Amino acid sequence: MNFKHILCIAFIALFTVANAQKYKSISTTSITKDWQGIVFTSDKTLQENLAQSTSFSIMASVLENESLSSQLSSQEMVTVFVANDTSFMELEEDARKRLLADDQTIAQLVKFHTIPGRVDRNAIEKAISTSGGSAYFITLEGEKLAVTKKEGALIISDSNGNEAFIKETDFYHKNGFFHMVEGFAFDTKTSR
């Protein structure tokens, strides 16, 4: 090797070490958002954030399932459309009990309401606009989730017409975003 090659390699190595140090020394800032007197934060898992609110106690309880929570936390970034307790309470009592007792179906519901990446309201609305009225996302369950906007409201739906209305958006959790929904874009009567 000649002197130019050695000098070039030394420069690249020095540059790489300097950049690595630059990123290593950056402190991470917690992102918070208040909702009804509760502070949701990017420092907490989705389950930890939801456990703070009585409006999401059922989903917080569902996410205590270690297998399901590890599937969500193993993803680099996810956006979860989280059903509120009202959604569950509007189901017939027997249907609700059956759904919550069936670990496989409730896991499918959560994964069907979860898409890879950190997708905020702005990105959703932009996708709807550029695609001509409906945006489609592939869920962790491998299904297609549609998002539309009707009279200013964002609605998620499955291929069978099951809908959930997005009520509040853009809350951070440790590995992504969550949006609050009412209803289910999922057939809660049968598993897929």
C-alpha positions as CSV (number, residue, x, y, z in Angstrom):
1,M,0.0,0.0,0.0
2,N,1.2,3.4,-0.8
3,F,1.1,6.4,1.5
4,K,-2.1,7.9,0.0
5,H,-4.0,4.7,0.7
6,I,-2.8,4.6,4.3
7,L,-3.6,8.2,4.8
8,C,-7.1,7.7,3.4
9,I,-7.8,4.7,5.6
10,A,-6.5,6.6,8.7
11,F,-8.8,9.6,7.8
12,I,-11.9,7.3,7.4
13,A,-11.2,5.5,10.7
14,L,-10.7,8.9,12.5
15,F,-13.9,10.3,11.0
16,T,-15.9,7.1,12.0
17,V,-14.7,7.3,15.6
18,A,-15.5,11.0,15.8
19,N,-19.0,10.4,14.5
20,A,-19.6,7.5,16.8
21,Q,-18.6,9.6,19.8
22,K,-20.8,12.4,18.6
23,Y,-23.9,10.1,18.7
24,K,-22.8,8.4,21.8
25,S,-22.8,11.6,23.8
26,I,-26.2,12.8,22.7
27,S,-28.7,12.6,25.6
28,T,-32.1,11.4,24.7
29,T,-35.0,13.7,25.6
30,S,-38.3,12.4,26.9
31,I,-41.3,13.5,24.8
32,T,-44.5,14.0,26.8
33,K,-48.1,14.8,26.0
34,D,-50.8,15.5,28.5
35,W,-54.3,14.1,28.1
36,Q,-57.0,14.5,30.7
37,G,-54.5,15.3,33.4
38,I,-52.3,12.2,32.6
39,V,-48.8,12.6,31.2
40,F,-47.9,10.0,28.6
41,T,-44.2,9.8,27.9
42,S,-41.7,8.3,25.4
43,D,-39.8,6.9,28.4
44,K,-42.6,4.4,29.2
45,T,-43.8,1.3,27.4
46,L,-47.3,1.4,25.9
47,Q,-48.6,-0.7,28.8
48,E,-47.0,1.6,31.4
49,N,-48.6,4.6,29.7
50,L,-52.0,3.1,29.4
51,A,-52.0,1.8,33.0
52,Q,-52.1,5.4,34.2
53,S,-55.6,5.9,32.7
54,T,-58.9,4.4,33.8
55,S,-60.0,4.9,30.2
56,F,-57.6,2.2,29.0
57,S,-57.6,-0.2,31.9
58,I,-58.7,-3.2,29.8
59,M,-56.0,-2.7,27.1
60,A,-53.4,-2.1,29.8
61,S,-54.5,-5.4,31.4
62,V,-54.3,-7.2,28.0
63,L,-50.8,-5.8,27.4
64,E,-49.6,-7.4,30.7
65,N,-49.5,-10.7,28.7
66,E,-45.7,-11.2,28.4
67,S,-45.8,-12.9,25.0
68,L,-47.8,-10.1,23.5
69,S,-45.9,-7.2,25.1
70,S,-42.6,-8.8,24.0
71,Q,-43.9,-9.1,20.4
72,L,-44.6,-5.4,20.5
73,S,-41.4,-4.3,22.2
74,S,-39.3,-6.5,19.8
75,Q,-40.4,-4.3,16.9
76,E,-38.1,-1.3,16.2
77,M,-41.0,1.2,15.9
78,V,-44.7,0.6,16.0
79,T,-47.9,2.6,15.9
80,V,-50.7,1.2,17.8
81,F,-54.4,2.1,17.5
82,V,-55.5,1.6,21.1
83,A,-59.1,0.8,21.8
84,N,-60.5,2.5,24.9
85,D,-62.6,0.8,27.6
86,T,-65.8,2.1,26.1
87,S,-65.1,0.0,23.0
88,F,-64.9,-3.2,25.1
89,M,-67.9,-2.3,27.2
90,E,-70.1,-1.8,24.1
91,L,-69.6,-5.4,23.2
92,E,-72.2,-7.8,24.6
93,E,-71.1,-9.2,28.0
94,D,-70.6,-12.7,26.7
95,A,-68.7,-11.6,23.6
96,R,-66.5,-9.4,25.7
97,K,-65.7,-12.2,28.2
98,R,-65.0,-14.6,25.4
99,L,-62.7,-12.1,23.6
100,L,-60.7,-11.3,26.7
101,A,-60.4,-14.9,27.8
102,D,-59.0,-16.0,24.4
103,D,-55.3,-15.0,24.4
104,Q,-54.9,-15.8,20.7
105,T,-57.8,-13.7,19.5
106,I,-57.0,-10.7,21.7
107,A,-53.4,-10.9,20.5
108,Q,-54.7,-10.9,16.9
109,L,-56.8,-7.8,17.7
110,V,-53.8,-5.9,19.2
111,K,-51.6,-6.9,16.3
112,F,-54.3,-6.0,13.7
113,H,-54.4,-2.5,15.3
114,T,-50.6,-2.2,15.1
115,I,-48.6,-1.1,12.1
116,P,-44.8,-1.0,11.7
117,G,-43.1,2.4,12.0
118,R,-43.8,5.7,13.8
119,V,-46.9,7.0,11.9
120,D,-48.3,10.3,13.2
121,R,-51.6,12.0,12.3
122,N,-49.9,14.2,9.7
123,A,-48.4,11.1,7.9
124,I,-51.8,9.4,8.0
125,E,-53.6,12.4,6.5
126,K,-50.9,12.8,3.9
127,A,-51.1,9.2,2.9
128,I,-54.9,9.5,2.6
129,S,-54.6,12.6,0.5
130,T,-52.0,11.2,-1.9
131,S,-53.8,7.9,-2.4
132,G,-57.2,9.5,-3.3
133,G,-59.2,9.0,-0.1
134,S,-58.0,5.8,1.6
135,A,-54.6,4.9,2.8
136,Y,-53.6,1.3,3.5
137,F,-51.1,-0.1,6.0
138,I,-50.0,-3.6,6.6
139,T,-50.5,-4.6,10.2
140,L,-48.3,-6.8,12.4
141,E,-51.0,-9.5,11.8
142,G,-50.2,-9.3,8.1
143,E,-53.6,-7.8,7.2
144,K,-54.5,-4.6,5.4
145,L,-55.8,-1.8,7.5
146,A,-57.5,1.1,5.8
147,V,-57.6,4.6,7.0
148,T,-60.1,7.1,5.7
149,K,-61.2,10.6,6.6
150,K,-65.0,11.4,6.7
151,E,-66.3,14.8,7.8
152,G,-62.9,15.5,9.5
153,A,-62.8,12.3,11.4
154,L,-60.1,9.6,10.8
155,I,-61.5,6.1,10.7
156,I,-59.6,2.8,10.6
157,S,-61.3,-0.3,9.1
158,D,-60.7,-3.9,8.1
159,S,-61.8,-5.5,4.8
160,N,-65.1,-6.7,6.4
161,G,-66.2,-3.1,7.2
162,N,-65.4,-3.2,11.0
163,E,-64.5,0.4,12.0
164,A,-62.9,2.3,14.8
165,F,-62.9,6.1,15.1
166,I,-59.6,7.7,15.9
167,K,-60.4,10.0,18.9
168,E,-56.9,11.4,19.9
169,T,-53.6,11.1,18.1
170,D,-49.8,11.4,18.5
171,F,-48.9,9.9,21.8
172,Y,-45.4,8.5,22.2
173,H,-44.4,5.3,23.9
174,K,-41.0,3.7,24.2
175,N,-40.9,2.3,20.7
176,G,-43.3,4.3,18.7
177,F,-46.7,6.1,18.7
178,F,-50.2,5.3,19.8
179,H,-53.5,6.8,18.8
180,M,-56.7,6.4,20.9
181,V,-59.6,4.8,19.1
182,E,-63.2,3.9,19.9
183,G,-64.4,0.7,18.3
184,F,-62.6,-2.1,16.6
185,A,-61.3,-2.5,13.0
186,F,-61.5,-6.2,13.7
187,D,-64.2,-8.8,13.9
188,T,-64.5,-9.3,17.7
189,K,-66.9,-12.3,17.3
190,T,-64.5,-14.6,15.4
191,S,-60.8,-15.0,15.2
192,R,-59.2,-14.5,11.8
